[in-house]
């Protein structure tokens, strides 16, 4: 399968077979790294990483992945370029494309990464936008495949704010790859109707289902995968915490929810997670609202069902697969 020169902006742009192929390539690259087998397939190439939002896993995965493949990296942080300030997105794309072989963007609107791709003559990769988070999806699906040996036919449940980039992207990924997707959330936090309709059409082709429910016990019954995300996304104001806690406190992933799921159920989270008061925000939330745990309890996060750190590691291998396949 030839993906050379392709942008990686959202999974809706790729066929089911192409997504499965990238997951398989990631598994192969992971095995090579574990076995100490050098794979500097892109020796001498250069990539630019634009981060308008700070990051741990995405930045580290792109940087280490590029180095493993033999590439050089330039990191442009929130104040590291003039894009959108003194220089247009189109001009920035053309300048960077004249110096680099690939461009990663992590920031705000999907329209920004789409415009970068429109004016760039080299591949552009979406490291996260407000609407979609496609590299995270590859890592999630690789983790699930490692656990169950398959993807098609599994029951996947997302609890929380399903309108955000992770909720949107998970629904797309499940529809594309044949997992039965359930959004378990308050109605006000269901995904956009147009995206739901699109995903239902894709799911029908792949013999799986899309379900939206406000009922936690009904939604999580017999789930193979339980997934959640922070209740207030990066870039949203702190003032939203009170409102989101009121909306989502009943959608926490806890032992009751895990017991309601399948006996082989695993827990996933894209991280960072507020499962205790060990963070600055965690302490602030506890002091203001009395909550020691938010979207997931510490008991579940640290349990034998949790695969969050395997999932985090898989960001490296899947991002490496995207860079390799689009640049080779």
C-alpha positions, 0 to 999 in steps of 0.5 A: 500500500502506497501512502507516500506524500499523503497528509494525515489530517483526520481518519475520515480521509483514509480507508479502513484498509489504509488505517489497518495497514498503518496499525500493522506497520506500527506493530512491525516498527515496535517489534524492531525497536524492542529487538534493538534492530536499527531502522533509520529508513529516512536518514537525512530527512528533516521535519518541523514540529509546530506546537501551538499547544504544549504536549508531552506524549505527542511531542516526545513521540514525534521527536523520538520517532523521527530520530529512530528513523534517522531524521532531524527535528526542529521544534517550534513551540507556542512562541517559536514561529510567526504563523498566524501573527506576522505571517499567514498560515499559507506563507508559513506552509510554503516557507517550511515546505521549502526547508523540511520534508514533513510538517506536524501541527498541534493547535486549535482549529482543524481549518489551520492544519487543513490550510497548512496542508493545502499550501504545503508541498510536503506531508502535513500531520495533525498532532491534535486540533480542537476537532480531531486527534488522529494519531491518538486513535492509531495508538488506541487501536494498536493497544486494543489489537495487542490485547484482543488480537482483533478489532472488528466486533469489539464493544467500545464505550466512551464516557464523558464529553463526546463532542471533543477531539478525542470523542469525535475521533474515536467514533470515526475510528470505531466506525472505520475499523468495525468496533461497536461504538457507544457514546455514554454522555449527557445529551448536551455533550453528544457529538455533532449530529452531522458527524454522527450521521456520517459515522453511522453510514461508515459503520453500516458498511463495516457491520458495526454500530453507533449508539448514543445513550445517557444511561451509564449502566446500559451503555457500559454493559458488556463493554470490552473497552472503556475509555474516558478523557478529561472533562475540560479540554486543553485551552478551555477556561478553568471556569468551565470546571463547575459546569462540567463536574455537574454534567459529568460526575455520574459518568466517572469510570469507577469500579461499579462501571468496570464490573458492569462491563465484560469480564475481560474489559480494559480501561484506556485514557489518552492522558493526562488524567485527573485520577488523584490530587497529585497535579496542580489542577487536581489540587485546585479542583479538590479545594474548590469542589471537594473531588479527589478523583474526576473522570476516572478513579485512582483504583481503576487507573492503577488496576490490572485492567488499565492499559494507559501506559501501554497506550501512551507508549504506542503513540511513538510506534504509530506516529513513527508509522505515519511519518515513515509511510508518508515520507518513504 
